[in-house]
Structure formats: structure tokens, C-alpha cells
């Protein structure tokens, strides 16, 4: 007994399975994790080194070379890319795909910790960071005020951070835009004169308890110069307890001759929201959480917190990832409804009952596909949604073929039950072959190597699971439903069937007869169509990963190396004013001196640097027909600013990349490398289709020593 015959004759069991599949699908749809982007293990790490006062050559010799030597000896190392600047080095370590990131992080930490004792004692930072693509902020808000002191804004920001981290689904909340704190000492010259203490004695006392560490910077016009000072205390109180000297047998402390307080340091990172001074608070989501449930919890907390803010501070709401996910799901729902309508329209010649049978198979196949995707440990995200949309156009094939053949047997005089069994048995092998062909077309994507393969895997899985489910449904549920619902509409069928037959017997039959009568002409036309389609490929373009198509984008700003924060801020203000001219742009968050908190999985937050800024902007909506032209126009406007490299970047899918085309030159002679880099830059700039060509070796540094 075949599976189709069993499903018809043992219909009670089939009904139970039918209801069970519906329940599993609904349950899976409600409980499966939902996120904008797929989660995948990332074997990428960064080793951050800070050695104050060291030039790139010293840093390479004393720290980078020993660390790289240890890391290269680890198993499965794919690449190590190191960037060295004055006092700072960043080593990007990538392991082969498929390794356990947690185990590799332990190995890197073990090697680094074993090396610490041999490194310079002046080293103030040697950290290992793991790039986790799922550690993306799903919500960003701004606490805005033109008058409130930063201390008050910090109190509110930390209170909001604590409350958000207490909400279900939230992993962590981060704060951006707060100035660092420093100790200010204001000498009481009158008191010092009375005690006979000179200012130099106070400076000597403070410096005597300290080590030499970098403490700040001096702005001089458009350039920034690094300076050094002394000071290494655990608290403000400890600074005040510093012994200056003994006067008349009594110990004089610093607090006796000076006012010691913690104040805002010179700004190294400035944040604004829609041009207003702000502190940004962002929250990210735990792995496996439902973004809609997490977002709802965050919004309720924000509503309550906003009511408690003082009058001098207001809350502005920025990026919300759940809106992007909701937009994609709405598109999927629209495609689903369109598929149902097209099935109804296509199967009208077979009758409404036949259309109903096939329409039932669509949600049922999707339900099983979602259930299998959940069991496999994947989420509903932008790629799995694309997979389900692709499957919508394929999953009805099996059911349509089965229903059409059953209808043909019924018109031939068989009873519905006999027709369901015989017709399905007749084409089972054909249906299996058709389904296997579709599945094999997507199987290669399952074995795509590297991080790219891990990233894209949920797409082919969604297609394969749904198509496999449609095969099961077409050979079991469809024959069962057909045996009960389909009726004999006569030998010639209904009016739609007769109309379709008239078209086939008329114009289509004549075209078919001519094509068969002139085989070489037919093959020639087919060959011309094929060659013509190949000619369209260059105009369409191609790439492994498309742009995200989200209504957000980043503008990165880089002023010359060594530029002051004020100079970089002027460039950022130009970008803000340019963006505000366009009504399509609704929100603008600016970070000067540092990158925006991470809001896209493959865009890592840029480290603090005075010559760098980012402007994060949101569109009212992304329109595929008009938004690209709008962004290209903005690029042209931004290119007019002199003295800074300003790039507008749309978010793109795929693993993190420096650029679509990145060329690294290797050698020991720095001067020769710079000269070669200039030549490569010229070649790239002269190549059609390139833009935003950057040569970091052109950067110049200015230091006072």
C-alpha cells in the first residue's frame, strides 16, 4: 500500500496528522526566535594594545611581533591583520570557519596572558575582544538637553541602562557620548602663602606618587598634539590625601591648600541627536529571544522612564530594529496572500474545490517548513524570510500536478477516492523527481564554505524544508482532501476549463504544430533568447550578497590624522546640515570621536579617535525605485566638503569586510610601500565603477615630544 493510498483509506489517521501539522506550525511560528539578521558563530577576534608614547616602530618591535608570533602558532589561524599607530595597535585575528569560537578565545587569552610578563611595564592595555555578530543593538534612544550638566545626564542614562537590562530578552545596555572624568586641582594661593608652600612643591608631591601616563591633549587650531602628565590615583579622596609637606610639625595634605574635584574631562567623544547635545543609550538582545517580545518590553520601560525625566532632559527615540523585521514579515505576508490568489486564479478551470485543496497545501507546507527550521536551531530572519518567499513560488507545483491529475481521473469516470489513489500513484515518481531537482538546486548553498556559508545557511534550509514538506503534503494531505472535496464536473469540465481548452486547441495548438514542423528554427530562436539573456547580465550586476535595503545608512567622516576633535566636529556638522535638507530623512544621530553604537551585525563600532566621526541617519522608508538615487545625490553633496574623507555607506549583507575591493601591500620598506600604495590608489581611482578610494598610508601624524 502506497503512502497516498494509506492516507485516503486510513483517513482518520490522516486527519490527526493534518491537525497535528497545523498545531506544530502555529506553535513554531509563535515560538521561533525572530531577528533581523541570522545568528552564526564568528571566529574573529581583536587584540587591542595601548602603549603610551610609543611610535609604530617601537610598538611593533616590543609588543606586536611577540604577540603575533604566539598567535600564529595556534591551530586553525586563517589570517592576522595588524594596524599600528602611535601608542595603539589593533590585531584582527580570524580563525577557520567551523571552529568553536569560545575555545579559540580561551586559547588566545592563554597565549596573551602567558606573554604579559615579558612585555613593557608601561603597557596600559592588552585586551582580547570577540566580534559577536549577534551582539547588535536593537534599540537606540537619546537623552537630549542643551542646559543640563553632563553629570545629571549621566545619572539618568545609568538609571535607564539599569532598567533596560532588567527587562526580559535584553542582554546588555550601553551608553555613548558621556565625557570622561578627570581630577581638577584648584590651588588656594593665599593659604599656600600663609604656610610658605610654593606651587612647585604641590606639583612635585602629586607627581611623586604617580607614574607617567597619557592624560590629555591640547587643541591648537585644526591640529591635535599629544601631551603627557603625571597622575595615578584610585580616587579623588586619595588625591586629596597626598602629603605636600610638614609645617610646624603638622602634616599638610593637598586638600588643605587646594580644592580637589572630579569634573568632565576635555571631550574626546561628542554625541548629538538631530543636532542637539545628547547622551545615547542602546540595548541589545539575548540570543534566541523574540525581537517583538523584547521590543515590547523595552518600549514599555521607555514609556515609564520618559515620564520620570526632569524637565531639563527629554528623550528622543531613534533606531528600532523590530520595525525592519516587521516590514519584512509584512512583505512575506503580502507574497503569501498573492500566492493564494494566483493559485485560485490558476486553478479556476478545475473548480473552486480544487483551488481550495491546493490553497490549503500552501500554509500547511510553510508551517512544516517553519517547524523544521526551528528544530534545526535557526530563526525567522531576513534570509530565512527570503527563503520562504522563494519557496512560495515552488511549493504549489507538486500539489497542482496532483490535483490536476486527480481531476482528470474524475472526469474520466472514476470515483473521487479511486481517482485520488490511482492518479497520485501514476505521477508519484514524476513528483519525486521534480521535487528532488528543486532541492538539489539549493543544496550547494548548504555547503558554501566559510563565514559566508554559515551566514546564508538559513535561506537554503528554509527552501529545502518547505519544498520537502510540500512533497509530503502533496502525496498525503492533497489526495485525502481531494477524495472528499472534488466532484465530477462532467467530461468537459466547468466553463473556465472549457475556455482554457478552446485556447489550447486554438492558437496554442497552431503555434505548437509549427514549432514541431520547423525544429531548427525553433532551436535557433531558443538559442538566440538564451544568448540575449546572457547579454543582460552586465547591466543587472552580480554579487554574493545584496544590499540590505533597510531605511538606515551611515556616513563616516575622517579628517587628516592628528586633526582635533573640533575640526572633525565641523565636518560632522556639515554632514548634519546636508542631511537635514532632505525631508525623507527623519532622524540623525551623530558621534564625533567614535563610531555609533553597533546597530548592524557586520558594522563594528569604531574605536575612539579624534579624527573620526559617524552620522547614523534614518529614512522615512526605503523605496527601491527612488532611495538609491536620493543617496547618490547626497553622496555628491557630501563630496564638496574639503579636507575630509566623507563616505555614505548603505548597509550590506554578508560577513564584515573592509571594502568590496581591498588591496594589502606587503614589504619591509615603509617608504617603498607608501610609494606603491600611491600608484595602486591611482589605478583604482581610474577604474570605472570605483568610488571612495582610500589610501590610509597618506595619513600624516603630528606629535610633540
Secondary structure by P-SEA (a helix, b strand, c coil): ccaaaaaaaaaaaaaaaaaaaaaaaaaaaaccccccbbbbbbcbbbbbbbbccccaaaaaaccaaaaaaaaaacccccbbbbbbcccbbbbbbbccccccaaaaaaaaaaaaaaacccccccccbbbbbbbcccccccbbbbbccccccaaaaaaaaaaaaaaaaacccccccccccbbbbbbbbbbaaaaaaaacccaaaaaaaaaaacccccccccccccbbbbbbbbbbbccaaaaaaccccccccccccccccbbbbbccccccbbbbccccbbbbbbbbbcccccaaaaaaaaaaaaaaaaaaccccbbbbbcccaaaaaaaaaaaaaaaaaaaaaaaaaaaccccaaaaaaaaaaaaaaaaaaaaaaaaacccccaaaaaaaaaaaaccaaaaaaaaaaaaaaaaacccaaaaaaaaaaacaaaaaaaaaaaaaaaccccccccaaaaaaaaaaaaaaaaaaaaaaaaacaaaaaaacccccccccccaaaaaaaaaaacaaaaaaaaaaacaaaaaaaaaaaaaaaaaacccccccccccccccbbbbbbbccccccaaaaaaaaaaaaaaaaccccccbbbbbccccccccccccccccccccbbbbbbbccccccccaaaaaaaaaaaaacccccbbbbbcccccccccccbbbbbbcccaaaaaaaaaaaaaaaaaccccccccccccbbbbbcc
